[in-house]
Amino acid sequence: MKREFDIMNGGTYDVIVVGSGPAGVAAAITAGRAGAKTLLIESCGRVGGISTSGMMSHFTGTVGNSLYREILARAAEKNVFAPGEMTNRIDPEMLTLTYIELLEEAGVEILLYTSFCDVIMEGDTLRGIITFSKSGFTAFDASVVVDASGDGDVAYKSGAAFVLGRESDNLMQPATLMFKVGGVDMDRAVFPGSFETLVDTEKGELQALAREKLPHPAGHVLLYSSTIPGIVTCNMTNVTGIDGTRAEDLTRAEIVCRKQMPKIVEFLREYVPGYENCYIIGSGSLMGVRETRHFKGVHTLTGEEILEAVQHEDYVVFDAHFNFDVHNLTGAGLDKTGSQRHFTQRRGYTIPYGCLVPEKIDGLLLSGRNISGTHMAHSNFRVMPICVGIGQASGAAAAIAAQKKIRPREVSAADIRALIGEKQTS
C-alpha cells in the first residue's frame, strides 16, 4: 500500500554541507566565515566523521592550506597532559569540541542525527536536499550544496557520473573499525606505524606473526600512541569485499571487525612487548570506509600527476603530501601497488579546482575523498589533512558562488585562494 509522507520546509541557505568529517567541517567553517548562511548536516550524533566517531588515531599526511594547522593548534589547547603541544595524534573528545567551537564561531548552523535522503533538482541543477530525522522528512533549499558525505551520496542522487572503486574491477580498499586499548606499559611498548615497519621480538617478527596468527583478512600490526598515557589506538581489524554504499555490507563489516577485536587483543597480550596486560576500552561508532565512489569532475587527478608533483595553474589545494596508501583489496597489509616508506615523491602536489566540480551537475561541489580522481590518486588524497584542504577550498567556492549568484563552475580558483588567504610557497 502506497503511503504519502509530509515533507516539512527547513528553510533556505546559501550553503548546505552534507557530512561533517574533516572535509565537511572545513567546508562549513570556511563558508560561514565568508558570510554565507551555512547549514551543516550530519547523520551521527557528533561532528568529525572518521576523525572522531571513527576513533581515528592520528592525522596522517600534510597539506599547505591553513585551516588544518588552525585545527591542530586549537586542539592542542585542550591537551590535558601536554597543554599547547602541537601533535597529529587525535583525542576524539577534544577534537569534537574543537570542531564545535570553530563551527559556532563561524556562525554555522549544525543539525545532527539527520540523514540525507534525496535531492531537489531542476534539470541538471541541484536546488536543495531532503533529509530524514526524528523530526520527519525535511526539505532544505540551497544556492550551493557541498557533498562531504565521503561516499558522495548527494552527487549520486543528483545523477553525477562516477566510477566505483578500482577502475579495472570496481574492487574497493578494505574497511576497518578502530579501537583503543588501555593497560599498556609505555616504557616497553612498540608502535609499528606502517605495514612496512618490522619489529623483531623473542617470539618472532610481528608482521609475520600477525599474518600467521590473526584471522584472515586481519593480519597486520598497526599501533599508535595517543595523547593519554597508557592508551594505544589499534588499526588492526580488516574486512575485504565491502561496498561502503550498501547498508548490508556495512553491517557485515561491523560484525566481522567486532569479532576480530578480542582475537587481536589476545595476540597483543601474547606476542607484543608492553601489551601483556592490555584490554579494550573503546571502539569507533563509525566504520572506517576508505574507498567507494570516485566522481567525474571537470578535471580528474591521476597518480602520475601526484608522482610528478604537478603544479596546476588553477590549484586550490597545495603542498599536499602523502604516499600511495593502497591497502590490500583481498587480504591484510599493503596492495602490491601501494607504498609507504618507499614513496619516491617528496615534494607537495596541488589539486586543481576542477576536481571539486562535477562534470555536468550545477549547484553542487565535491569535497573530501569523493572528488574526481583515479583509484591510485585517491589512495593519496583521501587522508584527513588533505581532505581539510579540499574542504576549505569547497567552502570558499560555495560561498563565492552563492554571494555572486553564479554557478560553482564559474568561480575562479584565484578568487578561492584570495578568500582563504592561500599562496603556494614551494
N, C-alpha and C positions, 0 to 999 in steps of 0.2 A: 504494500500500500504506500503510495507516494505521500510524503509529508512536506509541508511548507514550513520554512523557518523564517522568523522575523530577523531582519538584519538592522542593527542599530547604527546610527550615524556617530562616528567617533570624532568627526571634525576634519579640518583641513590644515595641512602642514606644508612648509616649504620643502622640508627634507624628512623622509622616514627611513630609518636604518633598521633592517631586519637582521637580527643576530648580534649578540653582544660579546663575541670573542674579541681578541686583541684588535682585529681589523675593524669590527663594528664599533667598539668603544672609541677607537681613534677617529673613525669617520664622524661619529656623533659629536665628540668633543670639538673637533675642528669645525664642523658645520655650525654648532652652537656658538662658538667663539666668533665666527664670522657674522653673527647676527641673524642667522636663519632660524626660523621656528622649527625646532627639530624634535622628533619623537624616536625613541629607541625601543624596539620591541624584542623581547626575549622569552623563549619558551620555558627556560629553567627559572628557579626561584632566586637566582643571584646573577649578577653580571660577571663577565670574564670568560665564559666559554671554557675551553680546554685548559686555559691558564689557571682557573680557579675551580670550577665544578669538576674539571678533569684531573685535578690534583697534580698538575704538571710540575716536574722537578725544578726546571730552570729555563731561562730564555737561552736559546742557542742560535748562533749566527749573529750577524751585526747588520746595521743599516745606518746611513748618514742622517736620515730625517730626524728632526729634533724631538718630536713627541716621545719617541722611545726612551731617550735619555731623561726626559722630564718624568716619565712614569717611574723609572728606576730610582731617580732622586727622591720623589715623593714617597715611594715605598720604603726607601732606606730610612726615612724619618721615623718609621714605625717599627724598625728592627729593635726588639727588646734587648737582645743580647749584644748588639753592636750598633747603637744608635748612629745614624748618619753614614754608615758604611755602605758604599755602593756595591751591589752584588747582582749577579744574574740569577742567583738562587731565589726560588719563589716560596714565600709564605702565603698560601692561598687566602687565609683570612685577612691578612693585612693588605694584600693586593686587591681584594674585593673592596675594602674600604677606600683604598686609593682611587680606584676607578669611580666609585660612587661620588667621592669628593670632587674629582675633576669634572664629572658629568654635571653635577649640580652647580658647580661654579660657572660652567659654560651655559647654564640655563636650559639644559636638555631635559625633556620630559621622559621618564623611564616607566615602561609598562612591562612588568614581569609576569610569569605564569600565563603567558599569552602566546599562542601558536599561530604563525602564518598559515593560511589555508587556501587562498585564491587571489587572483589579480583582477583589477578593473581595467579593461583595455578599451582603447578607441583606435581601431585599426591596428597599426604596429606601434602605437604609443601607450605606455603604461601610465594610467592616471591615478591609480591608488591600489590599495590592497584590502583583503578581507581577512580578519583574524577570528580565532575562536578561543574562548576562555570560560571561566565560571560565570562571567557576565553575559555570555552568549556570543553570537556572531556579530561582529562589528566591522563597518566599512570606514576606512580612512582614505581621504583624498590627499594627494601629494604632488608637488611640482616635479620632484625627483625622488625615486626610491633607490637606496643603496642596498644591494644584496650582499650582506656579510654573513649569510647563513652557513657558510662552509660548503655545503652541497649545491648551492645555487638554486634553492627551491623557488625563489621568485622568478629568476631568469628562466627556469624550466617551465613554470606555469605560463609565463608570457610567450613562450614559443621560441626562445632563443636557441640557436643551434649549439650543439656540444658534442664532445667525444667522451665516452665513459671509460675511465681508466687508461690502460696502455693501448696505444693505437692499434697494435697488431692483433690483440686478442681480447681487449676490454677487461683484462685482469687488473685488480687494484691492490695496492700495498695492504699488508695485514693491519688489523686493528689491535689496540692494546688498552687494557684497563690498568691505570696506575694505582699503586698503593704504597703506604708508608709502614715501616716497622720501627718499633722502639726497642730499648734494651741493648743497643749496640755499644760495644766497647770502642769508642772513637780513637783511642790511642793505638789499637791494633787493627782496626778495620781497614779494609781495602775498598777502593772505589773505581772499578773498571768503568770508564766513561764512554767507551766506544766498543763496537763489535771487534775491533782490531786490537783492543787492549788485552794483552795476555798476562795472566798472573799465575806464576808457579807457586804451588803450596806443597806441603808434605804429602798430600793425598793426590796431587796431580795438578795439571793446568786447568784453571777454572772454566774457560770457554769449552774446552774439550769435555770436561766432566759434565757441564750443563747439557751438551748435546747428547751425552750418553744417559744421564740420569733423569732429566726432566721430560715430562710427557710432551710428545710432538703435538703441535708445531712450536711449543715453547722449546728453548734450548740455547739460551744465551744469558750472559750476566751483565746487566747494566745497573749500577748502583750510584746514587748521588747523595752527598751530604746535604743537609738542609740548614736553615737558619737557626734551628733549635738543637742544642746538644743532645746526642744520643738517638736522634731521629734521622732515618735514611729513607729516601724515596726510591722505590723499585720500579724499573721499567722492564719487566721480565715476563709478563703474560703475553700471549701471542695467539691470534686466531686468523687463519687464512680463508680465502674463498668467500669473503664477506663483501656484500654490496651495501654500503652505508646509507643508501637511499631507500632501503626496504626495512620496515619495522621487524619483519620476520627474521632477517639476517642480524639486525642489531640485538634482538632478543637472544638469538643463538650465541652471538659473540659474548654477551653479558654472562650467560650461563657457563660457557666454555672457560672464560677467563676467571670467573669466580671459583670454579672447580680446580683451576691450576694454582691458585694462590696458596692454599695450605701445603701443597707439594713443593712449591718454591721455597716457602719458609722452612720446611724440613730440610731441603737442600742447603739453604743458607746456614742453618744450625750445624749441619754435618760437615760441610766442606769449606766454608768461607771464614777466614780468620776474623775474629771480632764479633761475629754474628751468632755465637754459640747459644746465647740466651735471648735472641730476638723474638719478637712477636708482632702480629699485625695490630696496628692502632687505628687504621682508617683506609678507605679506598675511594676512588673517584666516583662521583654520581653521574658522570658523563663518559661514555665510551670514546676512546681516542681513535677517531677515524682519520686516516692520513690522506686518503685519495678517493674521489668519486668523479664528479663531472668537471670537465675542462671546457669552458665555453669559448665559442668562436668570436673573437673580437676583431677590431679594425687592424690590430697587429697581434701576431702570435709569437710569444717569446720562445726561443729554441735553446736547447742545451749548448749548441755551438756558439750562440751569442754570449752565453754566460762564460764559457771557456775562453772566449776571445775578449771578454770584458768590454763588450761593445758600448760605446758612449753615445746613446741615442740623442738626437737633437731635441726631441720632444719629451725628454725624460721628466718624470715626476717622483720617482724613487731613485736614490743614488747611493753610491758606496755600499751597495748590498753585497754581503759576502757569506757564503756557506759552501757546503760540498754537495755532491750528488748523493743524497741520502736515500737510496732505494733499498728498502727492506725486502728481504726475500719474499717473493709473492707466493711461494709454495711451502715455506718452512721457516726455520729460525735463521737469525743472522742477516747479513747483507746479501742482496741480489748480486749476481756476478757483474752487473753494470754499475753498481754503486761504489763509492769510495769515500773514505773519511780522512784518515791520516795521510793518504797519498794523493789527495786532490791537488792538482797542479796549479790552478789559477789563484794567485794570491791578491790580485787587485779587485777592488769593488766594481760591480757592474751596475747598469741602470735598467730601469723598467720604463718603457715609454707609455704615455697616456693611452695610446690605442689599445693596450692590453686590458684596460678597465672599461672600455666602451664596446658594448655588444655590436656585432656586425650590422644588425638590422633593427633592433628594438630601441625605440626612443623612450625618454623618461626614466631610464634605468642605468645604473652603474654597477659594475662588478667590484668586489672588494675582498681581499684575502686569497685563500687557496683556490677559489673558483675562477680567477682571472684567466685570460687567454694565454695558454702556454702548453707546451708539449708535456708528455709524461715525464721526460727526463728533466726539463726545466722546472717543472712543478716540484720535483723532489728537492730542489734547492730553495725556491722562493716560498714554499709552504710554511717555513718556520716562523715563529711568532714575531721576532723583531722586524723582519721584512714585511710581515702582514700588517704590523703597526704603521710602517711607512706607506704601504698601499692604502690603508685606511685613512691616514692623514690626507693623502692625495685625493681620494674619492670624496671625502667630506668637504674638502675645499672646492672641488669641481662641482659638487652638488649645490653648494651654497651659491657659487657664482652663477650657475645656470638658473637657479630659482630666482635670484635677485635681478638678473638681467633679462629674465623671461626668454631664455634661449634654450635650445636643446643641449644636453650634455656634450654631444659630439662637436658642438660649435664652440665649446670652451677651449681656450688656448692653454697649452702646457706652461707657457711663460706666465700667464695670469695665475695659474695654480701655484707655481713656485713663488711668485711675488706674495701671494696671500699667506702662505705658510712660512715665508721668510727663508726659503732654502736656496742655497747656492752650492754647487759642486766644488769641492776643494781639491780632489785628487785627479 
